[in-house]
Amino acid sequence: MPHSLFERVRKVSDEVMDPRFRVVRDEHVHQATRRLMDETFAAFHGADRSFVREFQTGGFSPRVLELALFAAFQEQGHVLERTGGAPDFLIGGLHPVAVEATTSNPAQSAFAAGLELTPQDPHPPVPEDLEDAEAEFVLQCAKALRRKLEKRDAQGRSYWQQPHVEGRPFVIALESFHHLSALFHTVGPLASYLYGRRDVAARDGHGVLVLTSEEITEHRHGDTVIPSGLFARPEAAHLSAVVFSNSATVAKFHRMGTERGYGPDDVALLRYGTLPDPDPNADRPVERVYVVSDYSPEEHETFSEGFHVLHNPWARVPVPDGVFSGMTEHRLQGDGLVLTTAERPDFFASHTAVLHAPHARAAARVYAARYLAASRAST
């Protein structure tokens, strides 16, 4: 086994090496990223040589997701009976859970053409056609989930029929990488697909925001039509929950490594994005910007942040409350609305800008002030 994720595995040539891996391995600005990833990998005892090979080649994004999940389970205090194999994680203790990780991925032709973002690229673009991109996002998420629900081993057994899984809640963790702008999409459209419900916002005669819910029967993208409400369908009876993230990426390891002081002095990170507004009458998110590490340790980012647990109300084996502490949780209520609970506000989506200069942090603070001034002027 390599001692580092960045130690080249034999037979991984430059021709098959993922360009994103190469950037993280070679660039000075990713010193903090490399150190935190290697610290996580050192404790990830289920990872094998194939994990490292995939991390360095075509499986870069899925392996980053698995690293972030592993770190989140560790910080939550879980005892992992097993990592690797099928499913990817077996959580032990009082509330054992089985978790399988998956991603939506671009076509191989897109990867070969170099159409995937590298960690140095501009943030994922806002789709030109938001409605079409959201429909594709739902379809790709649905395909990724159904692949796992339909998968059988050589004996014809599903994940939940495995002897070491039977009787435990079965959870699929999901992140989307099928398109350059896939990480732009938040948990909302996925929740609509899973629950078969859509929130409808309106204001009453006094201007108070009122939310109701309406049923969705199907989702369309181009000529493809799929039924909505996966959780309520018989084939999902053993799917206890879906854990979704659009931020289990290189940027998370970069930010958290920087918070721990692993980065060089001439590199600073600026994070900006949108958060939920706590005002129940608000219909727009709150914009936030900050310089990474310009705050107390109590405010440091956690690995659990950015993960959303969507509980299946019809699951045969539900996930008990509090198992995934620190993650944002979503539960369908009797009125058709989804109740969301979070220990800390969670970004809908964000971008992390990297500044490399002799006085990088001072420059980042200037940019942060300009961003806040511009956002206030536009409201």
C-alpha positions as CSV (number, residue, x, y, z in Angstrom):
1,M,0.0,0.0,0.0
2,P,1.2,3.5,-0.8
3,H,1.8,5.6,2.3
4,S,0.3,8.6,0.6
5,L,-2.6,9.2,-1.8
6,F,-0.1,11.2,-3.9
7,E,2.5,8.5,-4.2
8,R,2.1,7.3,-7.8
9,V,0.7,3.9,-8.1
10,R,2.5,1.6,-10.5
11,K,0.9,1.5,-13.9
12,V,-0.7,4.9,-13.5
13,S,0.8,6.7,-16.5
14,D,0.4,10.3,-17.4
15,E,-2.0,9.4,-20.1
16,V,-4.6,7.9,-17.6
17,M,-3.9,10.3,-14.7
18,D,-6.8,12.5,-13.7
19,P,-5.9,16.2,-14.4
20,R,-7.6,17.2,-11.1
21,F,-5.4,14.8,-9.2
22,R,-2.3,16.1,-10.9
23,V,-3.2,19.7,-9.8
24,V,-3.7,18.8,-6.2
25,R,-0.5,16.7,-6.2
26,D,1.7,19.3,-7.8
27,E,0.5,22.8,-7.0
28,H,2.0,24.8,-4.2
29,V,-1.4,26.2,-3.2
30,H,-2.7,22.7,-2.3
31,Q,-0.2,22.0,0.4
32,A,-3.0,22.0,3.0
33,T,-5.3,19.9,0.9
34,R,-2.6,17.2,0.5
35,R,-1.8,17.1,4.2
36,L,-5.4,16.7,5.4
37,M,-6.2,14.2,2.7
38,D,-3.2,12.1,3.7
39,E,-4.1,12.4,7.4
40,T,-7.6,11.1,6.6
41,F,-6.3,8.3,4.3
42,A,-3.9,7.1,7.1
43,A,-6.9,6.3,9.3
44,F,-9.0,4.9,6.4
45,H,-8.0,1.3,6.9
46,G,-10.5,-0.1,4.4
47,A,-8.9,1.7,1.5
48,D,-6.7,-0.5,-0.6
49,R,-4.3,0.0,-3.6
50,S,-7.3,0.1,-5.9
51,F,-8.7,3.0,-4.0
52,V,-5.5,5.0,-4.5
53,R,-5.3,4.0,-8.2
54,E,-8.9,5.2,-8.8
55,F,-8.2,8.4,-6.8
56,Q,-5.3,9.1,-9.3
57,T,-7.2,8.1,-12.4
58,G,-10.9,8.1,-13.4
59,G,-12.4,7.7,-10.0
60,F,-11.1,10.9,-8.4
61,S,-14.4,12.6,-7.4
62,P,-16.0,9.4,-6.0
63,R,-12.9,8.7,-3.9
64,V,-12.9,12.3,-2.6
65,L,-16.5,11.8,-1.6
66,E,-15.6,8.6,0.3
67,L,-12.8,10.3,2.1
68,A,-15.1,13.1,3.2
69,L,-17.7,10.6,4.4
70,F,-15.2,8.6,6.3
71,A,-13.9,11.8,8.0
72,A,-17.5,12.8,8.8
73,F,-18.3,9.5,10.4
74,Q,-15.1,9.7,12.5
75,E,-15.9,13.2,13.8
76,Q,-19.4,12.0,14.7
77,G,-17.7,9.4,16.9
78,H,-18.9,6.3,15.0
79,V,-17.1,3.0,15.2
80,L,-16.6,1.7,11.7
81,E,-16.8,-2.1,11.7
82,R,-15.7,-2.2,8.1
83,T,-14.7,0.2,5.3
84,G,-14.4,-0.9,1.7
85,G,-16.2,-3.8,0.1
86,A,-19.9,-3.8,-0.3
87,P,-21.4,-1.6,1.0
88,D,-18.6,1.0,1.5
89,F,-19.2,1.7,5.2
90,L,-20.6,-0.4,8.1
91,I,-21.3,1.8,11.1
92,G,-21.4,-0.1,14.4
93,G,-22.4,0.8,17.9
94,L,-25.9,1.3,19.3
95,H,-27.3,2.3,15.9
96,P,-25.6,0.3,13.2
97,V,-26.0,1.6,9.6
98,A,-24.8,0.5,6.2
99,V,-23.8,3.2,3.8
100,E,-22.9,2.9,0.1
101,A,-21.5,5.9,-1.7
102,T,-22.1,6.7,-5.4
103,T,-21.9,9.6,-7.8
104,S,-23.4,10.8,-11.1
105,N,-20.6,10.9,-13.6
106,P,-19.9,12.5,-17.0
107,A,-19.8,10.3,-20.1
108,Q,-16.3,8.9,-20.8
109,S,-16.2,11.1,-23.9
110,A,-16.5,14.2,-21.8
111,F,-13.6,13.1,-19.5
112,A,-11.5,12.2,-22.5
113,A,-12.1,15.7,-23.9
114,G,-11.0,17.3,-20.7
115,L,-14.4,18.8,-19.9
116,E,-14.3,18.2,-16.2
117,L,-13.3,21.0,-13.8
118,T,-9.9,20.9,-12.2
119,P,-9.4,22.3,-8.6
120,Q,-7.9,25.5,-10.2
121,D,-10.7,26.2,-12.6
122,P,-13.3,29.0,-12.1
123,H,-16.3,27.9,-10.1
124,P,-18.9,25.7,-11.8
125,P,-20.9,28.0,-14.1
126,V,-24.5,28.8,-13.6
127,P,-26.4,26.7,-16.2
128,E,-27.6,28.8,-19.1
129,D,-31.0,26.9,-19.0
130,L,-31.7,26.4,-15.3
131,E,-34.9,24.4,-15.9
132,D,-33.2,22.0,-18.3
133,A,-30.1,21.6,-16.1
134,E,-32.3,20.9,-13.0
135,A,-34.2,18.3,-14.9
136,E,-31.0,16.6,-16.0
137,F,-29.7,16.8,-12.4
138,V,-32.8,14.9,-11.1
139,L,-32.5,12.4,-13.9
140,Q,-28.8,11.7,-13.3
141,C,-29.4,11.4,-9.5
142,A,-32.3,9.0,-10.1
143,K,-30.1,6.9,-12.4
144,A,-27.3,6.8,-9.8
145,L,-29.6,5.7,-7.0
146,R,-31.4,3.1,-9.1
147,R,-28.1,1.5,-10.1
148,K,-27.4,0.8,-6.5
149,L,-31.0,-0.4,-5.7
150,E,-30.8,-2.8,-8.6
151,K,-27.3,-4.1,-8.1
152,R,-26.9,-7.8,-7.2
153,D,-23.9,-9.8,-6.3
154,A,-22.9,-13.2,-7.8
155,Q,-25.4,-14.9,-5.5
156,G,-28.2,-12.5,-6.6
157,R,-28.3,-10.6,-3.3
158,S,-28.9,-6.9,-3.0
159,Y,-27.0,-4.7,-0.6
160,W,-29.6,-5.1,2.2
161,Q,-29.6,-8.9,1.8
162,Q,-26.0,-9.3,2.6
163,P,-25.5,-11.2,5.9
164,H,-23.5,-8.3,7.4
165,V,-26.1,-5.7,6.3
166,E,-29.4,-7.5,7.0
167,G,-31.5,-5.7,9.6
168,R,-29.6,-2.5,9.5
169,P,-30.7,0.8,7.9
170,F,-29.3,1.0,4.4
171,V,-28.3,4.4,3.2
172,I,-27.0,5.7,-0.2
173,A,-24.6,8.7,-0.2
174,L,-24.8,10.7,-3.4
175,E,-22.9,13.5,-5.1
176,S,-23.3,14.8,-8.6
177,F,-20.4,15.2,-11.1
178,H,-22.2,14.5,-14.4
179,H,-21.7,18.0,-15.7
180,L,-19.5,21.1,-15.2
181,S,-22.3,22.8,-13.3
182,A,-23.6,19.7,-11.4
183,L,-22.4,21.1,-8.1
184,F,-24.5,24.2,-8.6
185,H,-27.6,22.2,-7.7
186,T,-28.9,22.0,-4.2
187,V,-30.7,19.4,-2.2
188,G,-34.2,20.8,-3.1
189,P,-34.7,19.2,-6.5
190,L,-33.5,15.8,-5.2
191,A,-35.9,16.1,-2.3
192,S,-38.8,16.7,-4.7
193,Y,-37.9,13.5,-6.6
194,L,-37.5,11.4,-3.5
195,Y,-40.7,12.6,-1.8
196,G,-42.8,13.3,-4.9
197,R,-43.7,16.7,-3.5
198,R,-42.9,20.3,-4.4
199,D,-43.2,23.3,-2.2
200,V,-45.4,26.1,-3.4
201,A,-44.7,29.6,-2.1
202,A,-47.2,32.4,-2.0
203,R,-48.0,35.5,0.0
204,D,-51.3,36.2,1.8
205,G,-53.1,39.5,1.9
206,H,-50.8,40.8,4.6
207,G,-47.7,39.9,2.7
208,V,-46.8,36.9,4.9
209,L,-45.1,34.1,3.1
210,V,-47.2,30.9,3.1
211,L,-45.8,27.5,2.0
212,T,-48.0,24.7,0.8
213,S,-47.1,21.4,-1.0
214,E,-48.3,19.8,-4.2
215,E,-47.8,16.3,-5.5
216,I,-45.4,15.5,-8.4
217,T,-46.1,12.4,-10.5
218,E,-43.2,12.5,-12.9
219,H,-39.9,14.2,-14.0
220,R,-39.0,14.9,-17.6
221,H,-35.7,15.7,-19.3
222,G,-35.9,15.7,-23.1
223,D,-37.6,12.5,-24.2
224,T,-37.0,10.8,-20.9
225,V,-39.8,10.5,-18.3
226,I,-39.3,8.9,-14.9
227,P,-41.9,8.5,-12.0
228,S,-41.5,10.8,-9.0
229,G,-41.6,9.8,-5.4
230,L,-38.8,7.2,-5.3
231,F,-39.1,6.7,-1.5
232,A,-42.8,5.6,-1.7
233,R,-42.1,3.1,-4.5
234,P,-41.8,-0.7,-3.6
235,E,-38.2,-0.9,-4.9
236,A,-37.1,1.7,-2.3
237,A,-38.6,0.0,0.7
238,H,-35.2,-1.0,1.9
239,L,-33.6,2.4,1.2
240,S,-33.7,4.1,4.7
241,A,-32.3,7.4,3.6
242,V,-30.2,9.3,1.0
243,V,-27.2,11.4,2.1
244,F,-26.6,14.1,-0.4
245,S,-23.8,16.7,-0.7
246,N,-22.6,19.2,-3.3
247,S,-19.6,20.2,-1.3
248,A,-17.6,16.9,-0.5
249,T,-14.9,18.1,-2.8
250,V,-11.2,19.2,-2.9
251,A,-12.3,22.6,-1.7
252,K,-13.6,21.2,1.6
253,F,-10.3,19.6,2.3
254,H,-8.5,22.8,1.2
255,R,-10.5,25.0,3.6
256,M,-10.3,22.6,6.6
257,G,-6.6,22.0,6.1
258,T,-6.1,25.8,6.0
259,E,-8.1,26.2,9.2
260,R,-5.7,23.7,10.8
261,G,-2.7,25.8,9.8
262,Y,-1.4,23.3,7.1
263,G,-1.2,25.8,4.3
264,P,1.7,28.1,3.3
265,D,1.7,31.8,4.4
266,D,1.4,33.0,0.9
267,V,-1.9,31.3,0.2
268,A,-5.3,32.5,1.4
269,L,-8.8,31.2,0.7
270,L,-12.0,33.2,0.3
271,R,-15.3,31.4,0.5
272,Y,-18.5,33.0,-0.8
273,G,-22.0,31.7,-1.4
274,T,-25.6,31.6,-0.2
275,L,-27.2,30.5,3.1
276,P,-30.8,30.0,4.3
277,D,-32.3,33.2,5.7
278,P,-33.7,32.4,9.2
279,D,-36.5,34.9,8.7
280,P,-39.6,32.7,8.1
281,N,-40.9,35.5,5.8
282,A,-37.8,35.6,3.6
283,D,-38.0,34.3,0.0
284,R,-34.3,34.9,-0.9
285,P,-31.1,33.4,0.6
286,V,-28.5,35.3,2.5
287,E,-25.2,36.0,0.8
288,R,-22.1,35.3,2.9
289,V,-18.4,35.7,2.3
290,Y,-15.4,35.0,4.6
291,V,-11.7,34.6,4.7
292,V,-10.9,31.1,5.8
293,S,-9.3,31.0,9.3
294,D,-10.4,34.6,10.1
295,Y,-12.4,33.4,13.1
296,S,-12.1,31.3,16.3
297,P,-11.6,27.5,16.3
298,E,-15.2,27.1,17.6
299,E,-16.4,28.3,14.2
300,H,-14.2,26.0,12.1
301,E,-15.9,24.0,9.4
302,T,-16.7,20.3,10.0
303,F,-16.7,17.4,7.7
304,S,-20.4,16.8,8.5
305,E,-21.3,20.2,7.2
306,G,-22.6,20.2,3.7
307,F,-24.1,16.7,4.0
308,H,-27.9,16.4,3.9
309,V,-29.8,13.3,5.2
310,L,-33.1,12.8,3.5
311,H,-35.1,10.3,5.5
312,N,-37.4,7.8,3.9
313,P,-40.7,7.9,5.8
314,W,-41.8,4.6,4.3
315,A,-38.5,2.7,4.9
316,R,-38.8,-0.8,6.5
317,V,-35.8,0.0,8.6
318,P,-35.6,3.7,9.3
319,V,-32.5,5.6,10.4
320,P,-32.9,6.6,14.1
321,D,-32.8,10.2,15.1
322,G,-29.3,11.7,15.8
323,V,-27.2,9.0,14.1
324,F,-25.7,11.5,11.6
325,S,-25.1,14.4,14.1
326,G,-23.8,17.5,12.5
327,M,-25.5,16.8,9.1
328,T,-28.6,18.7,8.0
329,E,-31.6,16.4,8.2
330,H,-34.9,16.4,6.1
331,R,-38.1,14.7,7.0
332,L,-41.4,14.6,5.2
333,Q,-44.3,15.9,7.4
334,G,-48.0,15.0,7.3
335,D,-48.9,18.2,5.5
336,G,-46.5,17.3,2.6
337,L,-43.9,19.9,3.6
338,V,-40.3,18.8,4.5
339,L,-39.0,19.8,7.9
340,T,-35.3,20.7,7.8
341,T,-33.2,20.7,10.9
342,A,-29.5,21.8,11.2
343,E,-27.1,22.4,14.0
344,R,-25.5,25.2,12.0
345,P,-26.5,27.1,8.9
346,D,-25.4,25.2,5.8
347,F,-24.5,26.8,2.4
348,F,-26.9,26.1,-0.5
349,A,-23.8,26.4,-2.7
350,S,-20.5,28.1,-2.4
351,H,-17.2,28.8,-4.2
352,T,-13.7,28.9,-2.7
353,A,-11.3,31.3,-4.4
354,V,-7.6,30.7,-3.9
355,L,-5.2,33.7,-3.7
356,H,-1.5,33.2,-4.0
357,A,0.6,36.3,-3.2
358,P,3.0,37.6,-0.6
359,H,0.2,39.2,1.4
360,A,-2.6,36.8,0.3
361,R,-4.7,37.1,3.5
362,A,-4.8,40.9,3.4
363,A,-5.8,40.8,-0.3
364,A,-8.5,38.2,0.5
365,R,-10.0,40.6,3.2
366,V,-10.2,43.4,0.6
367,Y,-12.0,41.1,-1.8
368,A,-14.4,40.0,0.9
369,A,-15.3,43.6,1.8
370,R,-15.9,44.4,-1.9
371,Y,-18.1,41.3,-2.3
372,L,-20.2,42.3,0.7
373,A,-20.5,45.9,-0.5
374,A,-21.6,44.7,-4.0
375,S,-24.1,42.2,-2.6
376,R,-25.7,44.9,-0.3
377,A,-25.9,47.4,-3.2
378,S,-27.8,44.8,-5.3
379,T,-30.5,44.2,-2.7
